[in-house]
Amino acid sequence: MTLDLFEKFDPILNDYNSLPEGAENPFTVSMEKVLSPTTAIINGRETILAGTNNYMGMTFNAECMAAAQKALTDFGTGTTGSRVLNGTYNSHKQLEETLKEFYDCQHAIVFSTGYQANLGVISTLAGPKDYVVIDTDSHASIYDGCAMGNATVVRFKHNDPDNLDKRLNRIRRDDPEAGILVVLEGVYSMLGDQAPLKELTRISKNHNAYVLVDEAHSIGVFGETGRGVAQEQDVEDQIDFIIGTFSKSVGTIGGYCVSNHPKFEALRLVCRPYIFTASLPPSVVASATKALELIASTNLRSKLLDNSMRLNKGLCDVGFNMGTTGESPIAAIVIDDQNTAIAFWGEMIKEGVYVNLALPPATPNRMNLMRCSLSAAHSFAQIDFMLEKFTLVGKRLGILQDKVARIQNLA
Amino acid sequence: MTQNVDEIFERICTLLKPFNKKDIAIGKDTAFSIDLELDSLTVMDMLSEIEDEFDITIPLNMLPDLETVGQFTDAVHKLLSE
């Protein structure tokens, strides 16, 4: 008898089928109408969006929308082709020029998504004789870039300089000539923690390794002109490649890689995820270009981090077990039991707050998280509304009461 | 200095103790996923500890071929002999 190709998915399907049905199912939620960067209609109810990675609130920016609408009218809905065939318009080149200015660097290549930027750059740069060294908590696109390439892949313990040093030592001992690419993230998305780039880049350079930093969650959010954590930690001159996305702070979709390597443009000829896909639609290119200009010229970073600190501090004060500290735009409550986390999500959506339910294996250390990503567009009133609802649901599900009871028992 | 396979197996068994939640008897046929019920993330954590214990590089690329303790032992033996 032939094997059912789908049999291997039975365990995950069983888990999925045990989820609550209807409005309380976190994986089937959809937005009926989006009213602003921070509000939408979900299940017929006006809902505060507290988990959209829309850090700058750029999705409804009037200038970005006007630029996108003009491009749509002038150039149509899509390019229908690859960057290396018919898919390069002047605006794609202009966007790459804007990125070069934004990062003050010599080369920039735009990809159709951030996922493809990691997939393409990592799989292409590191060949069969090379090594890619990645952090344990790396995003799926980094793992997939490794899986797609032919390099030897080595992992080091999350944000641990000594652990990285040990691994680079061994690689160099066994293979003094090898090309090595160390892949880091400026901000790790689940708990919002920054990489200690100063130490990690110093160690990498000691072993003659190239350094790539993914600033997907940090562009716009950190650094004096919003370039990210490398700028914030003043190590930009030590970084060989910066990868980023337009799908968070920039408010649309697309990815990019910037570099000062003199041969960087060669990637356009050899990088398959760049070549074998259609380029970004003109309207997306136009709004991304405008948004980058706005990020460089306006400072919404302090407002964003104030918002995050207010929520993080508030949640911590009422007694939630927090995985975050408020130093990034992420606020994540750690919930011990997975079914309680799923129920928590369902109660929050009924109360009119959309957050992310993040479960293993997408989370570090097998945590169940109620994850919020704050926006500079959130008002303090909205943050306080979130806090009120989190507290209400936390008590309803016995999470907060447990804590109080524990303290009373100790006394 | 090449270690013999049995010594390597013993050292791996010692490293596996904290991962052996059900305290089953470990042999060379013991499979990480089925017998020890370890998920892929735990296997990767364990791999990291084995790297440090033997001071070797075990590429992530090898992981799909390492399903049992015996296969792991042979891989470590091979890497130490190179």
Interface residues (C-beta under 8 A of the other chain):
Chain A: T136 C146 T152 V153 V154 R155 K157 N163 K166 R167 R170 I171 D174 P360 P361 R366
Chain B: D39 S40 L41 M44 S48 E51 D52 D55 I56 T57 P59 L60 N61 E82
